[in-house]
């Protein structure tokens, strides 16, 4: 799903994808699970990298560079961003299958 966040006074929409997770793991040299386990120790650079890679932009929008995202993290405060990162990483690891059970249940008849 999509996760709205605000850094400074700019609203962003994050959309965790498999491709973005692979890029994050490659850039940071650690797995998403390792990041999740150590979320309280995340650095400004790591947070900016994760947000930058999960950032969703529409076709006609220009993706902000990592410096702009880093500035937003500085304005918001790293502790507040860490709280957001917990939700963002949790969403990436939770999978979309967990959110689709309700539609499966709707299609099943209780009477067989």
N, C-alpha and C positions, 0 to 999 in steps of 0.2 A: 504494500500500500504506500501511500504518500504520507509524509510527515512534514507538517508546517513548522518552521522555526523562525525566530526573529533574532538577528544579530545587530546590535545598535538599533537603528530605526529602519532596517531593511528586512523585509519578509522574504523568506526563501521556501522552496518546496523541495524536500529530499525524497528520492525514490531509490531505495536500496535494490540493486540488481546483482545478478551473478557476476557479470562482467566488471562492474564497479568494485565488488568485493575482491576479485582477482587482482585488479589494478592496485587496490589499497594494500593487499597482502604483499605484492611485489615491491611497491614503493617503500613500505614500512618494514619489510623483512620479518613480519610476524603474521600469524594467522588471525582471522577475525575473532576466533575463540580466545586466543591469548590476549587480544585487545580487550575483549569483554571481561575476562577474569581480572585484568589489571586496569580497569577503566578509571579508577581514582588516581592513577599515576600517569595519565595521558598528558602529553605535552601540547603546547600551542600548535606546533608544527603538525603533530599527529592529528589533532582535532581539525585543523584547517585542511589537511589532506583528505580525511574521511568526508568532511562536509563537501569539499570540492568535487570529489568523485561521485558522491551520492546526489549531487545537485541536479535537479530536473529543470530544464529550460525548454520553453516552447520553441518551435522552429525559427520564429522571427526574433527570439531573444538572444542577447549576447551573454554568454556565461562569464560571470565575474572571475577575475584571476585570483590566485591563491593569496596574494597580498591584500586584496580587498576583503576576502573572507577572514584573513588573519586580523585585520584591523577591526572587523566586526566582533571577533572573539575577544580582542582586547577591550573593546567598548562594553561588551556584555559581561565580561569577567569569566575567567577560565572555570571557576567553580560552578557557575550557572550553566556553562556550556557542557561541563562534565555531566550534569544532571540530564541535559538533553541527549548527550551521547549514549547514556544508558538506555534510553528509549530507542534511539536510532539503531544501535548495535543489536538490541533485543529484537527489534523488528526484522533486521536482516537475518538473524539466526532463527527466529521463530517460524519463518516460512509462511507462504500464502495458504498452504493446505489447512493450517489450523484455523484460518478465517473463513474457509469455505464449507465447514461442516453444516452450517445452517441451511445452505442451499441443497445439500445432499439430503438432509432430513426432510425438507419440504417435498422432495420428489419421491420419498418412500411412503407408501400407504401403510397405516397401522393395521389394516385388515388383510394385508398380504397382497 
